[in-house]
């Protein structure tokens, strides 16, 4: 019979439905209280209060209902409570407590307290089936339909009413006469509640049709022409046949029936034999999957029936340990490609593959997995777990067994190896952050940076190594300056200063780390170039073209290869000598911070050459011009982060939307993506991520994984919708909006003294201005709380209004002063309470004696701060009825 339900205990529910039928349909109630309010007059009252009085807005379902029932009779309110009880009785999507609270809250609108009843207990309210999210979202439509049913039923003569409720099929036919019956889920629910032996506990009409189509083998065309009653009759016949065959109850939402009419993705067994194929990246892939990254691999399959979305398990065969070691999702249709055996591939042979994205990968020698013994012990459908080929389907019962066993496995624990490979080091580096904080001006975007994010990328100088401290100090020095500092240090200590000694000096080595050049074969050439290009012209030992020498000319070389200072060193080296003292002393101040972050501000003239790299002109000793490729801020900072893999670095871009994103980032827009971030081994070879060749230098370049990028965007300058689409895809956007409650005022409650014995509310003032701006302009063109954070008295508020708020309003409204006056509530205020005054200019007075036909024009003037009264400020928010 249809009331068989293997998923839910519905005995109490069906008893409650029968009680409702006897007391409320065949009689006029009640169900939960006293009185006869399931009557035509009370249903008509609800029609007027609810159906004919729809409520728009963002209020909750109950809040709208309370408004609609505000003048209703107590009996009508109690009827509405019981209608909602009935409406939600079937649904398993809504918790019993939620149902109970709603019924009680509606009931208490009548002024009475709802007494306890078994009809409100969990056993009764647990539900019989899912109604989906649409039923709850459009609950008011279902309630309208229910009220229409009750009105129509109560309007029938007693005998006609009795006959309608006696026969399930008569009731189904009659129900079709109610408007909107074909579209409403409650049509199916009420049929089940009244006649559970004839109608299924299914509230979705499309599910009923699909069951009838698949299990009843009905053509779609025939099914489309069938009425709801005919579909229900078909399901009843199917049920009777199946229960007779199976000799047990049938639940269409339980296996094996649901697997036939609503099949879940198929499950496949893919084979891996380490003796035939060495999975070289196994440990790296395992680490990636454990850290939540997607790992997609092509896998050999013998079947062409695999579909995207199917589940795949990987069985390890050939050598112990044997069993299931991975689970994943099929992410491609089967396709042909070169054979996995290189010898066969050379002969032109192909193999069939599918792509599998792994969601779990286990090392059976170190972690729990599902062994062949476990599989064979639980198999009940003769499933083959050791196939000769890869890509056989796992039978439904075995698939259920495997899913259960796999879900019981503990998560893979990421334990870093004592000596991880370069690729494993790259995988272990945390996923890079790409975030843009956006919102109106003054919402604390930069403040959030400074106080909550940047400190994560700083350490006290006393807590870092000398090498890291030196890198911080030498980050912005040029190569010739770094060489000069090393030479000066060696000279002071009386040591030899050949190129070999300079290359080994801590200052030069720190500079190579900052520039990302550790291990480069060109470091010796770089050192020579720095020395020779700044060698004095009169040198007799340096054979270097004068055209390539650049000021300052401070170096010379003795015979034998030792470098010394000469020429302009005394004058040009003054700043470097001061820096040398600091470097030799080391970090002295305990408050000194080593900052692993860089802040840049974008603007309209900011370019790729500033940010990445470009050709820059240089003045030669003779006053001529030479050109060389110079690193931009971003490239240099990336190189610094690359040399310090155990630390995270951060780039902060202020006002990112003011720059030309495509022009500034160029080809690097691809490299900043989280899954394109690069990492290298100790020899500088790329082991993870992506590199490109830069156009000016020709160097290979990638953005390192340990570099995070943060940016701010002022939405008053440009809407977020206008941002470069390529950038939007690569960043996470976090909105910061005005928060008036953060304004402290003078005592901390958002108020300041008005200088006349009263108080002014800064929070209400900001809220009022912003509400008007949201109406007249847009939510992006409002003011943040930062504009009033430093306001502690009336004078500072006056200055903030005149010198900060009003100029921005002039920008927002393109100098439409009448609109600005509306925002400040000046247009209806007396003159003494206005901040911006308005008077008419009479052309007859301005151009006396001229016969001109010109209209009068308004002239607006902003009062001086000292002339603005407290009431002029107070009226901005007191003239507005502020929302609670």
BAPATOR-373665 format. One record per residue (C-alpha): x, y, z. Coordinates in steps of 0.02 Angstrom, whole numbers, plus 50000, padded with zeros to 5 digits. Example, Ala and Ser with C-alpha at 12.3 -4.5 7.8 and 13.67 -1.06 7.14 Angstrom:
506154977550390/506844994750357/
END
This chain:
500005000050000/500565017949969/500755022350152/502265010750162/503775022050193/505475014550228/506285031450263/505105039250391/503945033450529/502285041150474/501065032250589/500735047450698/500635058750546/499285048150464/498305047350627/498395066450637/497815067950457/496325056750491/495865067150644/495955082950540/494825075050408/493525069850536/493505085850639/493895099450512/493305093350343/491765083350389/491435095750529/491995113750564/493355109450689/494265113250796/495945104350791/497045112650924/495805123351021/493955126151052/492615132450934/491935129850759/493095140550654/493405128850504/491915137550429/491475147050272/491385163950358/493125162150438/493865155950273/493085171050187/493875182250318/495575174550283/495285176850098/495065195450127/496485197050252/497765185950165/497355182249983/496645199449941/497955208550045/499685203049983/501205210350070/502785215149975/504495218050052/505935209350138/505025204750298/504915186650354/503435175450315/502785177150494/503035196050501/502015198350342/500685186550409/500595196350571/500285212350474/498915204150371/498075197150527/498245212850632/496365216350630/495755198450609/494595189750731/495375177650857/494475163050773/495175167550601/496925168750674/496745151450754/496135144650589/497665152050504/498785143450632/497975126550598/498055129250409/499935131850427/500045116050534/499225106450392/500275115050259/501915109650340/501365092750408/502035082450261/503725090950235/505325083050301/506345098150245/505705108550391/506155103450568/504745099050690/505305112950806/505185125750667/503435119950622/502895120250803/503585137750834/502705144750681/501015137350731/501215143550910/501745161050857/500265162850739/499065155950870/499655168351001/499205182850886/497425178850940/497845183251121/497695165251182/499045152851231/499205136751132/499015121451242/500115106051225/499505092551105/500145076451028/499785084950861/501285096250896/502505082850951/504035078050848/503315060950804/501845069450719/502795083750638/504315074150572/503545072850398/503315059750263/504325066250117/505375080050044/504525095449973/506105103649907/506615121749934/505305128849815/503865123349927/504525133350074/505075148149968/503355149649887/502405144150042/501165158450024/500605151749855/500295134649930/499335142750073/498245152249950/497885135749862/497445127250027/496235141250074/495425139949901/495205121049927/494375123550095/493225137450031/492665126649885/492425111149992/491435120150127/490335127949992/489725110649939/488085103850003/488335091150145/487945076050035/489065081949894/490445085550019/490275067950092/490335059649920/491855069749868/492815064350023/492285045950010/493125041549846/494975045049812/494695046849626/493155057849645/494165069049759/495605069549633/494415074449493/493575087749600/495275094749651/495665098649469/494295111849474/495275122249601/496305136049517/498175132549501/497965114149551/499145107649417/500575118649478/500395116349665/501315103249768/499985103349902/498815095049776/499875079249792/500085081349980/498235082750022/497825067649914/499075057250012/498515063950181/496685059650145/496955043450048/498665036050094/498205018950023/497925026049848/499135040549829/501025040549847/501955050349981/502695060749840/502435079549828/503335082649663/502295079449508/503805077449394/504465063349505/502805054349489/502865055549300/504665049549291/504265034349400/502775030349287/503835032449131/505285021449186/504455008149293/502835008149193/503745008749026/502645022848962/503095033648811/503405051948851/502055057448730/500725047048816/501295052548988/501215070748938/499375069048893/498905060649057/498025069949198/498655069949377/497325057249422/497865045549280/499685046649336/499165042449514/498145027549455/499625021449353/500785022449504/499545012549608/499524998649477/501434998649467/501524997449657/500314982749665/501304973149533/502984976249618/502364971949792/501624955849725/503294951449642/504414956549788/503214950949925/503634966450024/503224984950031/503894996449896/504605013849928/504955022549763/506245033849847/507265019149912/508415006749826/508284997549713/506805007249640/507525024749651/509095018649563/508035014149412/506985029749388/508235042449458/509905034049434/511385041549523/513025043149427/513745026349382/515235019749478/516785012749391/518295002549441/519925008649364/521474997549378/523265002249420/524664989649418/526324997149479/527244983149390/526614989649223/526595008349254/527655018249376/526635032349450/528115044249472/527085058649541/526095047849663/526735055849823/526615073349750/524835070149690/524355062649857/525005078149945/524055089649826/522415080349852/522645080250041/522875099250036/521265101449939/521975104449765/521245096849609/522295083249529/521645077449361/522465062649272/522095053649108/521695035449146/521595020449033/519845013149010/519154998448914/517375005248917/516645019448815/515135021048930/515925032149062/515105049249075/515595065649155/515045065749335/515225046949361/516205040849512/517825031149492/518815020549615/520615015749586/521124997949630/522964993849654/523404976849582/524934966749538/525924968549699/525484970049882/524664979449960/523154977349847/521504986449860/520625002949830/521805017649851/520905032149768/519195039449732/518775052849605/517565059949478/517565056849291/517795073949210/517815069649024/517025058348896/518145043948837/519425049448707/520855041948608/522655047148632/524405040148612/524645023248696/525345023648872/526675011048819/527995021848733/528515007548616/526735005348555/526495024148545/528015025248431/527135013048316/525635024548308/524485014248420/523135022948521/522295019548687/520615024848761/520665036748909/519555046949024/520075061149137/519825058049322/519925071749454/520485063549616/519595068249776/520535055949889/522195047249861/523015035649988/524695027450009/524225009550056/525935007050136/525655021150259/523785024850272/522125015850294/521365009750130/520084996750075/520974980150049/520434966749927/520024955750076/518804968850143/517994970449971/517774951849944/517104949250120/515684961450093/515244958049910/513494951049881/513304953049693/514814943749622/515754959949587/517464957249507/518774967249604/520304961349505/519874965349324/521044961649180/520714978749107/520334995949176/518595003449172/517274990749225/515654995949309/515414992549494/513704984849524/512444995149626/512524985149786/514414984149783/514495002749744/513455006049900/514614994550000/516175003449938/515465020749973/515065015550150/516795008250180/517675023050102/516695035850204/517285027250363/519115029650319/519995043150422/520585058550327/522325058150253/523535067050370/524815078250288/526485073850365/527915083150286/529415072550243/531085075750329/531845079650160/530405084250045/530725085849860/530645102849776/528935098749707/528305093449879/528985109649951/527985119049820/526405109349860/526635112550047/526675131350020/524965138050065/523775143049926/524085161249880/522815174649926/522095186349794/520875198449876/520125215149834/519265225349969/517975236749891/516705249249949/516295267749961/517635279850023/517975279950209/517425262050246/519105257050319/519865247250176/521645253750202/521395253850391/520945235350380/522575232250288/523685241250411/522905234150569/522375216550522/523365210550371/525055218950357/525625213850533/525525195750476/526935199650355/528075208150482/529285202350616/530345211250743/532125213550680/532765204750836/531815189050785/532525187050610/534195181250545/535545193450498/535355188350317/533485192550315/533835209250400/535155213250269/533925208950130/532695221450203/534025235050209/534685231650033/533015228849948/532995245949865/534835247849826/535535246349650/536895233949604/538285246949603/537735253049775/537755235249845/539495232549772/540085249349842/539455244750016/540345227850009/541945236249947/541865249550084/541635236150218/543125226150154/544185241850139/543805247250319/544295230050381/545915230350282/545425215350178/545745211749995/544355217449880/544465207049722/542905202049626/542985184949710/542945192949883/541525204449831/540495189749768/540655181149936/540265196550040/538645195750142/538015212050067/538195206049889/537435189149931/535955197750016/535695208149859/535715192449750/534375184849861/533305200449848/533455200349659/533105181749647/534795178349569/535495165449690/536455152349591/536405162649432/537855160249313/537855178949277/538245185349452/540105187449415/539665197049257/538425207549357/539765212149484/541015216549346/539705227149257/539305236749417/541155240349445/541665244449267/540155255349226/540605266549375/542495266449351/543395283249336/543825288449159/545695290149196/545865271949250/547335263349168/546815245749217/544985245149164/544695243248978/542855248148968/542005259148840/541805276948903/540085277648823/539475263948941/540115272149100/538835280649210/538975292649356/539475292149492/541235287149441/541945280349604/542915264149567/544645259649504/545655243749497/547455241049550/548595229649455/548285212249521/546385213949525/546055223149689/544685236449679/544775253249768/543785269449782/544295284349676/543585299449588/541925305649659/541845293549805/542095306649941/540605316749878/539485303449801/539795290649938/539225300950086/537505292750095/538225275450069/539465277950211/538015281950327/537095266350266/538685256150295/538725261350478/536935255350497/537325238750412/538865235850517/537925239650678/536495227850638/534725229750707/534845240950860/533055246250891/531955232450963/530435240850882/531185239650708/530085228650599/530625218050452/529235220450325/528895207150196/527595217750109/527605231249976/526285244449945/525995252849776/524645264649718/523925263349543/523485278749443/523095282949264/524905285049210/525545269549301/526225257149173/526915239849141/528655247449139/528395253849317/527635237749379/528525223549288/530015229149185/530475241849053/531855250848961/532495265849059/533655279648997/535325282049088/536515296849079/538305292649028/539855301149095/539945312048940/538155317648959/537475305748828/535995293748847/536055274848857/534625262748885/534485247348993/533125235549053/532625238949233/531525228349344/529875235849401/529265235349581/528225219549559/529575209349472/530895214149600/529735210049744/529285193149665/531125189049654/531355193349837/529905181949888/530575168049778/532205167549876/531315165950044/530135151050025/529805148350210/529025165650229/527475173350150/527575190050062/526185202150018/525915215349885/524645228849929/523905238549783/522965254149833/521615260949716/521795246449595/520315252349490/521155268949450/522475260349344/522335252649171/522375234549227/522765226949057/524165239449027/524955237249199/524875218349218/525085213749036/525395195249016/525585193249204/523705193449226/523785174649194/525225171549313/524365178849466/523025165249464/523175153949616/523405138049514/524685146249398/525855151749538/527625145549512/528975137049614/530745131849576/532045119549638/533745124549705/534465125349529/533105137349475/532135124749371/530245126549371/529425112249467/527665118949485/526545132149409/526885142549255/528215154049183/528225165749033/529585174948938/529585193548975/529615204648820/530995216948868/532285206348959/531865189648879/531965181749053/530855167549110/529725173849248/528375167149363/527435173949512/527945163849666/526675154249769/527175162649931/526645179849871/524905185949920/524075200449831/522855212349913/522045227549836/520785241149875/519475248349762/518475263949792/516765260949715/516385279449710/517745281149577/517175266849468/515845253649490/516475236149526/515455230349376/516645240049263/518205231249324/519245221449200/518365204549184/520035195349183/520475203149350/518775199349426/519005180749389/520675180249479/520225189349639/519045186649783/518035202549814/517645207449993/516425221750020/516665234550159/515165245950181/514815260650299/514625255050480/513925269750580/513995259750742/515895260350736/515865279250760/516375282550940/516025301150958/516585309051120/516015297351260/516015281751150/514165280951109/514225290250944/513705307151018/514665323551034/514215339151134/513455352551024/514235366851124/512525372851184/512165359851315/511445346851196/512085332051097/512305327850913/512205309750850/513585306450726/512895289150688/511175295750643/511955309850543/512965297850435/511495285950414/510335299850358/511575306550229/511895289150161/510055284450149/509725299850042/511235296149934/510665278249907/509015284949845/509685299349738/511245290449672/511855273049716/512415262749866/514205264149803/514165283149816/513965284850002/515135289550146/516065277750259/516165279250447/517995284750437/517425302450394/516765304450572/517945293150669/519055307750724/517615319450760/517545322950947/516735340250958/515635352350862/517085361550781/517875345850708/516155340650642/515915357450558/517605355950474/517255338050419/515625343550339/516335358750249/518025352050196/517685333250174/515845329050151/515225343650045/516685343149918/516345324549893/514485328149871/514945340849737/515905327049648/514485314549666/513175326549598/514275335349469/513985352049558/512105350349561/511945360649720/510065358749732/510285339949753/511655342749881/510465353849980/509185339649977/510455327850051/510795340250192/508935344150214/509295362450175/507925364350044/506525364950173/507475372350321/507445390450378/508965400750328/509775399950500/509735380850493/510465379250319/512245373950282/512165378550097/511175394350067/510255398749907/509745415549838/509195421349666/510265432549558/509195445549469/509905450149296/508965466649306/510035471749454/511635463949388/511515472149218/510645488449258/510095498649108/510235483748990/508705477948899/509025459348920/507765445348937/508675433249050/507985422249190/508475423149370/509805410749422/510095402749592/511715406349682/512305393649812/513545396949950/514285385450083/514345393350254/515975395050346/516205381550479/515975393850621/514305399650550/513515382250551/512365380350700/512085363950794/510275363950736/510865365150555/511765348650581/510435340650689/509045343850565/509935332850435/509415317250530/507945323550633/507035328050472/507145309650424/506155295950509/507595284050542/507245265450525/507375255150682/
END
